[in-house]
Amino acid sequence: MELYFENNALEEARYFSPFEKKVRICRRGGFATYGVSPFRWCATVAAVSLTFVKAKYLFLTSSLTEPILEGQAGTPAHTLGLAIYRPSLWIWDLFGITADGRNLLLNILHISNNRFRKRKAFVKIFYRGNFLPPTQIRIFNNGVELSRPSELLDLISVLDREFSSLLGARAKLLKGGNKTSPIKGSQVIVAESFEG
């Protein structure tokens, strides 16, 4: 797994699929091209990014026996839990799904509360290091690989703030309905998904 950030936002993710024996690539923005799937920077992407950066950090500083993420509605844990069990094209494109629709990200993450769909449910997400060892996670920011715990901790702090900002922007859109975007007056269509 390789995550490439530019100015603290994920630009590209690469994941070697052990089932397909190939690297799956997702790149921010643009259109799908052969072998590369697009995504947009949203709360779900921030939550997934935070999960892997935190897994690498915990591996270097303590252990992966504690939850990577935990919390109720409005937290990265809850958002990621919803995205894993609902259609999330970006997660499917990066990690794949089984023939019966099971999200393969569940091979890497364990969600402790299967009743998380309730808004008040408390979710804990654990990292399964036996499927994707943390030594195989590489994190880059502005072209530099982050390998020291302090660098990863700085990125974790930024991603936490980014997640809150992205979730807050989504909530404003949902509360006010479809709004005109400040970008060239285009319409923003708000779907009832939890992709961000």
ZITA-V71705 format. One record per backbone hydrogen bond with DSSP energy under -0.5 kcal/mol. CO is the residue of the C=O (numbers start at 1). NH is the residue of the N-H. If there is no record, write none. Layout:
co | nh
CO | NH
CO | NH
This chain:
co | nh
1 | 138
2 | 14
3 | 5
3 | 140
4 | 11
4 | 12
5 | 142
5 | 143
6 | 9
9 | 6
11 | 28
12 | 4
13 | 26
14 | 2
15 | 17
15 | 24
16 | 18
17 | 21
17 | 22
22 | 17
24 | 15
25 | 37
26 | 13
27 | 39
33 | 36
35 | 25
36 | 33
37 | 27
39 | 29
40 | 42
42 | 46
43 | 47
44 | 48
45 | 49
46 | 50
47 | 51
48 | 52
49 | 53
50 | 54
51 | 55
52 | 56
53 | 57
54 | 58
55 | 59
56 | 60
57 | 61
58 | 62
63 | 66
69 | 125
71 | 123
72 | 75
72 | 78
75 | 79
76 | 80
77 | 81
78 | 82
79 | 83
80 | 84
81 | 85
82 | 86
88 | 92
89 | 93
90 | 94
91 | 95
91 | 96
92 | 96
96 | 104
98 | 101
102 | 98
103 | 106
104 | 107
105 | 108
105 | 109
108 | 128
110 | 112
110 | 126
112 | 114
113 | 116
115 | 118
118 | 121
119 | 73
121 | 123
123 | 71
124 | 112
124 | 126
125 | 68
125 | 69
126 | 110
127 | 129
128 | 131
128 | 132
133 | 136
134 | 137
136 | 138
138 | 3
139 | 146
140 | 5
141 | 144
144 | 141
145 | 147
146 | 139
148 | 151
148 | 152
149 | 153
150 | 154
151 | 155
152 | 156
153 | 157
154 | 158
155 | 159
156 | 160
157 | 161
158 | 162
159 | 163
160 | 164
161 | 165
162 | 166
163 | 167
164 | 168
165 | 169
166 | 170
167 | 171
168 | 172
169 | 173
170 | 174
171 | 175
172 | 176
173 | 177
179 | 188
181 | 185
182 | 184
183 | 186
186 | 181
187 | 189
188 | 190
189 | 191
191 | 193
195 | 44
195 | 45
